[in-house]
């Protein structure tokens, strides 16, 4: 024989030996469970879910493409597409940020539709948002401001550094806001009816919409068919939009890390059964977008930014009024 003692059955053991064998069996099961869990985690990292991750990477690529297009020299390009992008570089860059917003909304919908909302997807989404809604809007705004006032003597070194600092602050606030979102985020649509602080897509979209409006006013000021008074008006408005742009970047950046609550418009106001009046309001907004989307986007995004701030101020005023009364 093998020389090893025969393994006794459990019922033949004493109570102490029986308890010892049961504890050893439980330890082996726990060790096997942890080993399978580690193996499953490694396998999960090797095989991520395809469609939501592709949409998230599309978001990041749009943000990177927006920075690349905005940095193209004007009127330079060997092929017609690059030449067109270089001529309309800020407009194309702003549209790429809005395309990144579409991908950002799409990846979450795809993940929830497939019932595969994971921590990996959330972390990847935040990294993409830092590029598209943090670095890209700040970089494009910085290039636009310097391109508009590069020939002016009043744009001295101090002002140039101040504009750069505003862009760096916006990007830092976006990173801080997304880090805070990651540690406090809960999966599921029921947890996404409001946001603590201005969402980074809304902040980046507001800056992009403002740039679209400024570019449209600048093009209108160069229209040869318009009267001289109209050209002067459009030109002054375009310069005013450029001057206000750093303040807009600074304000939206600070609102991202604020404690102000912003509603999720789709989940709170557009889901479920709604009144006919709300349906007509949404239809009117879509028609206005088709008529003059550059101005409607700018006004709409700015209204959303101010909505949260004014609502918070109204709540504070009501609380103070109740306390004093």
C-alpha positions, 0 to 999 in steps of 0.5 A: 500500500502507499503507507499513508493512513486511510482517511477516516469518515466525518462521522467517525471523528471526534467533535474537535477533529470534525470542527477542524476538518470543516474549518480546513474545508471552508478555507480551501473553498475561500482560497479557490473562490479568491483564485477564480475571482482574480482570474476572472478580473484579469480576463475581464481587463483583457476583454472589455465590452466593445460598443460602449468602449468604442463610443467612449474612445470616439469621444476622446478622439473628437476632443483630440481632433478639435485641438488638432484642427484648432492649431492648424495654420490658416489656409494651409493644406495639401488636400481640400479637406485639410484646407477647408478645416484650416480656413474654418478651424475654430468652427470645425473644432467647436463642432467636434466638441459637440460630436464628442458630446454625442459620443459621451451620451451614446456610450452610457446608453449603450452600456445600460442597454447591454446591462454592462455598466462597469467601473472600467467604463466609468473610468474610461469615460472620465478620462475621455471627458477630461480631453474633450470637455476639459483640455479641448475647450480651454485650448481652443479658447486660448488660440481664438483669443490670441488669433483675434488680438495678436496684432493689438499692442494691448495684448501684452505678456501679462494679459497673455499669461492671464488668458493661459492661466484661465485655460489651465484653471478650466482644465484643472476644474474639469479634472477635479469635477470628474474625479469627484464624480467618479468617487460618488457616482452610482450606476443606474438612471434613477441616480442621475436626475441631478448633478453636483456642480456643472457637468463637464459636457455642459461646460465644454459645450457652452464654450464651444457654442459661444465660439460658434456664435463668435465665428458666425458673427465674424463671418457676417461682418465680412459679408460684402452684400451687407450694409456698412452699418451692419458690418460694423455691428457684426464686427463689434459683436464678434469682438465683444464675444471674444473679450467675454470668452475668458470670463465665460471659461473662468465662470464655467470652470468654477461652476464645475467644482461648485456645490450647485445642483444642476438638473439632468434635462433628459431624465427629469423633464423629457422621460415618461409622459409629458404635457402637450405644451412641453412637446410643443416647446421641444419642437419649437426648440428643434425648429429654432436650431434648424433656423439659426443653430449657432445663436440658439446653442449659445443662448440655450447652453448659457441659459442652462449654466445660469439656471443652476446658479439662479436657482441656488441663489433663489433657494438661499434667498427663500431660506433667509427670508423664512429665517428672518420672518 
